[in-house]
Amino acid sequence: MDSNPYLAPLSAPTNSTGSNVPGIKGPYGAFRQNGRLKTALVSLLVIDAMMSIFNSGVLNLLDIQQQNSDEYWLTDGPSKLDEIITLTGSLHMVVIFSLIIIFSAWINRSCKNGWLLDAPHMKTTPRLSVGYFFIPLLSLWKPYGAMKEIRRASHGNDNALRSILPLWWTFWLTSNVLAHIIFKLYTNSEDQESYLMACKLDLVSVPVDVTLNYLAIALVTSITLAQQRRAAQWKI
């Protein structure tokens, strides 16, 4: 007889290696543990926060001082600080792209698990739960709705993460708006004044980005552990 994805599975997961757990299957396949993805994601979020503090904070302050120095403008070619800023900026971009890939994989797998844990309340497909982040206009609210569905399916109620989830989304939008403005200011800066304005706004973005990463860590950890607990509760 065909299995019904809306019924509780016959057995519970017994490992945390990221492999399929026998006996638990839903519309998008077997239950998958997210432990390794969570660990990788949390590590990248911590690294990203540290690099934001160093690049947009420490190096940015030094660059502002450098821009206000007459000696700097009398020197031909880039300074040592300019070279360090370029190098660390490139490394930070590698971290950001890695973060996007791992975060997308975690959302996709968490959504698939959500369809298994609470299919009647799930509406967003795993592909769209990731794709909404990259679709103009829809990216302003659809990813938040998808995450709310994953939250409910994982915790089994709408009260879990009541403060963290909206805060995370608020800081997410704020961080992206600031990043867009800062990028435009840097690329379109034609004089020292406009460049320094971009540097100062970059400083403002540091506490926003660090707070965002902290909230993301809390969100990812909570949902991952909640899914593991709910799956374990089905053991008979």
C-alpha positions in Angstrom: 0.0 0.0 0.0 1.3 3.5 -0.9 2.6 5.5 2.0 0.6 8.6 3.0 2.8 11.6 3.6 0.2 13.2 5.9 0.4 10.3 8.4 3.1 9.9 11.1 6.0 7.7 9.9 6.7 4.3 11.2 10.0 4.9 12.8 12.3 7.7 13.9 15.7 8.9 12.7 18.7 7.2 14.4 21.7 9.2 13.1 22.9 12.7 12.7 25.3 12.3 9.8 23.2 14.1 7.2 22.1 10.8 5.5 18.6 9.6 4.9 16.9 8.3 8.0 15.1 5.0 7.3 11.3 4.8 7.8 10.5 8.6 7.5 9.4 9.7 4.1 7.3 12.6 2.8 6.4 14.4 -0.4 10.0 15.4 -1.0 11.7 12.3 0.2 13.1 10.9 3.4 13.8 13.0 6.5 17.3 14.5 6.4 19.3 15.6 9.4 20.6 19.1 9.1 23.3 18.9 11.7 26.3 19.2 9.4 24.7 22.0 7.4 23.8 23.8 10.6 27.4 23.6 11.8 28.8 24.8 8.5 26.3 27.6 8.4 26.9 28.8 11.9 30.7 28.7 11.3 30.3 30.8 8.2 28.0 33.3 10.0 30.6 33.8 12.7 33.4 34.2 10.2 31.3 36.7 8.2 30.5 38.7 11.3 34.2 38.9 12.3 35.2 39.9 8.8 32.5 42.6 8.8 33.9 44.0 12.0 37.5 43.9 10.6 36.8 45.1 7.1 33.9 47.5 7.4 34.9 48.5 10.9 38.7 48.6 11.7 40.0 48.9 8.1 37.3 51.4 7.2 38.3 53.6 10.1 41.9 53.5 9.0 40.9 54.3 5.5 38.9 57.3 6.6 42.0 58.6 8.5 44.1 57.8 5.4 41.7 59.8 3.1 42.1 62.8 5.4 45.9 62.6 5.3 47.7 65.0 3.0 50.6 62.6 2.7 48.4 59.9 1.2 47.4 62.1 -1.7 51.0 63.0 -2.4 51.9 59.3 -2.8 51.8 57.7 -6.2 50.0 54.3 -6.4 48.0 52.4 -3.8 49.1 52.3 -0.2 49.7 49.2 1.9 46.3 49.8 3.5 44.7 49.9 0.0 46.2 46.5 -0.8 45.1 45.0 2.5 41.5 46.4 1.9 41.4 44.9 -1.6 42.7 41.5 -0.4 40.4 41.2 2.7 37.5 42.4 0.6 38.1 39.6 -1.9 38.3 37.0 0.9 35.1 38.4 2.4 33.3 37.9 -0.9 34.3 34.3 -1.0 32.8 33.9 2.5 29.6 35.6 1.4 29.2 33.4 -1.7 29.9 30.3 0.4 27.3 31.5 3.0 24.7 32.0 0.2 25.2 28.4 -1.0 25.1 26.8 2.4 22.2 28.9 3.6 20.2 28.0 0.4 20.9 24.3 1.0 19.8 24.5 4.6 16.6 26.3 3.7 15.8 23.8 1.0 16.4 20.8 3.2 14.5 22.4 6.1 11.5 23.1 3.9 11.6 19.5 2.6 11.6 18.3 6.2 8.8 20.7 7.0 6.6 19.1 4.3 7.2 15.8 6.0 6.6 17.1 9.6 3.5 19.2 8.9 2.4 18.9 5.3 -1.2 20.3 5.7 0.2 23.7 6.8 3.0 23.9 4.2 2.3 25.9 1.0 5.8 27.0 -0.2 7.8 24.4 -2.2 11.5 23.8 -1.3 12.6 25.4 -4.6 10.5 28.5 -4.0 11.6 28.8 -0.4 15.1 29.5 -1.8 14.1 31.1 -5.1 12.0 33.8 -3.5 15.2 35.4 -2.1 16.4 36.1 -5.7 13.1 37.3 -7.3 12.8 41.1 -7.3 9.8 42.5 -5.3 8.8 39.1 -4.1 12.0 38.9 -2.1 10.6 41.7 0.1 8.1 39.4 1.9 7.9 35.9 0.4 11.0 34.5 2.0 9.7 35.6 5.4 6.4 33.8 4.7 8.3 30.6 3.7 10.4 30.8 6.9 7.2 31.1 9.0 5.9 27.9 7.4 9.2 26.1 8.1 9.1 27.5 11.7 5.6 26.2 12.3 6.3 22.8 10.8 9.5 22.4 12.8 8.2 23.6 16.2 4.6 22.5 15.7 3.1 25.9 16.6 3.1 29.6 15.6 4.5 30.9 18.9 8.0 29.6 18.6 10.6 32.2 17.6 7.9 34.9 17.9 10.5 37.7 18.5 13.5 36.3 16.7 11.9 35.6 13.3 10.5 39.1 12.7 13.6 40.7 14.0 15.8 38.6 11.7 13.7 39.6 8.7 13.8 43.3 9.7 17.6 43.2 10.0 17.8 41.2 6.8 16.0 43.9 4.8 17.9 46.7 6.6 21.2 45.1 5.8 20.4 44.6 2.2 19.2 48.1 1.7 22.3 49.5 3.3 24.5 47.2 1.2 22.8 48.4 -2.0 23.2 52.1 -1.0 26.9 51.6 0.0 27.7 49.8 -3.2 26.2 52.6 -5.2 28.0 55.2 -3.3 31.4 53.5 -3.7 31.0 52.8 -7.4 29.7 56.3 -8.2 32.0 58.3 -5.9 33.7 60.9 -7.9 35.4 62.9 -5.2 36.7 62.5 -1.6 33.5 63.7 0.0 31.3 61.1 -1.6 33.8 58.4 -0.9 34.0 59.3 2.8 30.2 59.3 2.9 30.2 55.7 1.7 32.9 54.8 4.3 30.8 56.3 7.1 27.7 54.5 6.0 29.7 51.3 5.8 30.6 51.8 9.5 26.9 52.1 10.3 26.3 48.7 8.6 28.6 46.8 10.9 26.3 46.5 14.0 23.4 45.8 11.6 25.2 42.9 9.9 26.6 41.5 13.1 23.2 41.5 14.8 21.7 39.9 11.7 24.2 37.1 11.8 23.5 36.5 15.5 19.8 36.3 14.9 20.4 34.0 11.9 22.4 31.7 14.1 19.6 31.5 16.7 17.1 30.9 14.0 19.0 28.1 12.2 20.0 26.4 15.4 16.4 26.5 16.8 14.7 25.1 13.7 17.4 22.4 13.2 17.1 21.1 16.7 13.3 21.4 16.7 13.1 19.2 13.5 15.3 16.6 15.1 13.1 16.6 18.3 9.9 16.3 16.4 11.2 13.5 14.2 12.5 11.6 17.3 9.0 11.9 18.9 7.6 9.6 16.3 9.7 6.7 17.5 7.4 3.6 18.4 
